[in-house]
Structure formats: structure tokens, C-alpha cells
Amino acid sequence: MVRGRNGDCLGRQNCRALGQASGNGAGRCRETGELRGYPENYCLTLTTAVCGFAITLQRPLVALLALVPILIFAVLDAQYLRIERRFRGLFDQLREKDWSQLPTFEIGLKAAPPSGYWDAFTSWSIFIFYVPLAFAVGAVVLVAGCIYGRYL
């Protein structure tokens, strides 16, 4: 577990950066008990809630509102992936440098190589989760519309 100067937990990012796993993914940190999650978890929770609300109202088209959080979280996840790729590029630059003199170890996105947003957005890791989820929302609308005999 990684602790700050005052003894507070510095969170999973810092624990992972130093090679010390602070938990098992989403859920609670096993050291501090703090709740945490990933964008996919929040997206799935919001999508399920909106679809459930639409079914409760017996208005299947309301479930299409679930496409809004799907799009928002896909954009956020793609941005995170783009920044991650830039930091990986920065690491690769540092790794390939001549080590006859001590490198600066500057960690900042100004020195990082550019990475396109569209490349990150069209990545398989984004599409494999968000596109099937959007299709599932469409299936909920169609099935609920057939069951209730109306869409509005």
C-alpha cells in the first residue's frame, strides 16, 4: 500500500505506478476500503437504470436515453486511452535514449509524442464494450415495444 506523508492512501493509480496492487479492480480497495470503479462499470449501471426506468414506465423509446451515457463514457474512455498511449510513447522515447548521460525523466505530455483521438476512439477496446451495449439498448427498445404493443 502506498501512503502519503500524512499517512493517507494515495489511491490505486499510485499503488499501480509503484507496482503495488491496491485491490482487485472495481469495488473496494482492500487496504482502505475506499469505493472505486471504472468508466465501464458506471456506464453499465446508468444504462441498466435508464432501461429499467423505461420498462417501468412502459415507454420503450425512453430507453434510447441510455445511448447518451454510452456515448459520454465512450468518449471519456477514448480520451483516457489516448493519454495512456502518449505516456507509453514517452516511456519508449526514454527507453531508447542513450544512457551514457543521465536522462531527465521528465513526465509531461508536452514531450510526449502525439496520438490521434480518432485512433483511440476506434480502438477495439472501446468498440468491444460500448457498441454491443448500444445494440443491447436497441434490443431492449424493440423487445419492450413488441411486449407493450407501443413505443411511446
Contacts in CASP RR format, 6 or more apart in sequence:
PFRMAT RR
TARGET T0000
AUTHOR 0000-0000-0000
METHOD contacts of the structure
MODEL  1
MVRGRNGDCLGRQNCRALGQASGNGAGRCRETGELRGYPENYCLTLTTAV
CGFAITLQRPLVALLALVPILIFAVLDAQYLRIERRFRGLFDQLREKDWS
QLPTFEIGLKAAPPSGYWDAFTSWSIFIFYVPLAFAVGAVVLVAGCIYGR
YL
1 9 0 8 1.000
1 15 0 8 1.000
1 20 0 8 1.000
1 22 0 8 1.000
1 31 0 8 1.000
1 32 0 8 1.000
2 9 0 8 1.000
2 10 0 8 1.000
2 11 0 8 1.000
2 14 0 8 1.000
2 15 0 8 1.000
2 18 0 8 1.000
2 20 0 8 1.000
2 22 0 8 1.000
3 9 0 8 1.000
3 10 0 8 1.000
4 10 0 8 1.000
9 22 0 8 1.000
9 29 0 8 1.000
9 31 0 8 1.000
9 32 0 8 1.000
9 34 0 8 1.000
11 22 0 8 1.000
11 29 0 8 1.000
11 32 0 8 1.000
11 34 0 8 1.000
11 36 0 8 1.000
12 22 0 8 1.000
12 23 0 8 1.000
12 25 0 8 1.000
12 29 0 8 1.000
12 36 0 8 1.000
15 21 0 8 1.000
15 22 0 8 1.000
15 23 0 8 1.000
16 22 0 8 1.000
22 29 0 8 1.000
22 30 0 8 1.000
22 31 0 8 1.000
22 32 0 8 1.000
23 29 0 8 1.000
23 30 0 8 1.000
23 31 0 8 1.000
24 30 0 8 1.000
25 36 0 8 1.000
25 37 0 8 1.000
25 38 0 8 1.000
26 36 0 8 1.000
26 37 0 8 1.000
26 38 0 8 1.000
26 41 0 8 1.000
27 35 0 8 1.000
27 36 0 8 1.000
27 37 0 8 1.000
28 34 0 8 1.000
28 35 0 8 1.000
28 36 0 8 1.000
29 36 0 8 1.000
39 73 0 8 1.000
39 76 0 8 1.000
39 77 0 8 1.000
39 80 0 8 1.000
40 73 0 8 1.000
40 77 0 8 1.000
40 129 0 8 1.000
42 69 0 8 1.000
42 73 0 8 1.000
43 69 0 8 1.000
43 70 0 8 1.000
43 73 0 8 1.000
43 74 0 8 1.000
43 130 0 8 1.000
43 133 0 8 1.000
44 133 0 8 1.000
46 66 0 8 1.000
46 69 0 8 1.000
47 66 0 8 1.000
47 69 0 8 1.000
47 70 0 8 1.000
47 133 0 8 1.000
47 136 0 8 1.000
47 137 0 8 1.000
50 62 0 8 1.000
50 63 0 8 1.000
50 65 0 8 1.000
50 66 0 8 1.000
50 69 0 8 1.000
51 63 0 8 1.000
51 66 0 8 1.000
51 137 0 8 1.000
51 140 0 8 1.000
52 63 0 8 1.000
53 62 0 8 1.000
54 60 0 8 1.000
54 61 0 8 1.000
54 62 0 8 1.000
54 63 0 8 1.000
54 65 0 8 1.000
54 66 0 8 1.000
54 140 0 8 1.000
54 141 0 8 1.000
54 144 0 8 1.000
55 63 0 8 1.000
55 140 0 8 1.000
55 144 0 8 1.000
58 144 0 8 1.000
58 148 0 8 1.000
58 150 0 8 1.000
59 151 0 8 1.000
59 152 0 8 1.000
60 140 0 8 1.000
60 141 0 8 1.000
60 142 0 8 1.000
60 144 0 8 1.000
60 145 0 8 1.000
60 148 0 8 1.000
60 150 0 8 1.000
60 151 0 8 1.000
61 141 0 8 1.000
61 151 0 8 1.000
61 152 0 8 1.000
63 137 0 8 1.000
63 138 0 8 1.000
63 140 0 8 1.000
63 141 0 8 1.000
63 144 0 8 1.000
64 137 0 8 1.000
64 138 0 8 1.000
64 141 0 8 1.000
66 137 0 8 1.000
67 134 0 8 1.000
67 137 0 8 1.000
70 130 0 8 1.000
70 133 0 8 1.000
70 134 0 8 1.000
70 137 0 8 1.000
73 130 0 8 1.000
74 121 0 8 1.000
74 126 0 8 1.000
74 130 0 8 1.000
75 121 0 8 1.000
77 126 0 8 1.000
77 130 0 8 1.000
78 117 0 8 1.000
78 120 0 8 1.000
78 121 0 8 1.000
78 123 0 8 1.000
78 126 0 8 1.000
79 117 0 8 1.000
79 120 0 8 1.000
81 120 0 8 1.000
81 123 0 8 1.000
81 125 0 8 1.000
81 126 0 8 1.000
82 115 0 8 1.000
82 116 0 8 1.000
82 117 0 8 1.000
82 119 0 8 1.000
82 120 0 8 1.000
83 109 0 8 1.000
85 115 0 8 1.000
85 120 0 8 1.000
86 109 0 8 1.000
86 112 0 8 1.000
86 113 0 8 1.000
86 114 0 8 1.000
86 115 0 8 1.000
87 107 0 8 1.000
87 109 0 8 1.000
87 112 0 8 1.000
89 112 0 8 1.000
89 113 0 8 1.000
90 107 0 8 1.000
90 108 0 8 1.000
90 109 0 8 1.000
90 111 0 8 1.000
90 112 0 8 1.000
90 113 0 8 1.000
93 111 0 8 1.000
93 113 0 8 1.000
94 103 0 8 1.000
94 105 0 8 1.000
97 103 0 8 1.000
120 126 0 8 1.000
141 151 0 8 1.000
145 151 0 8 1.000
END
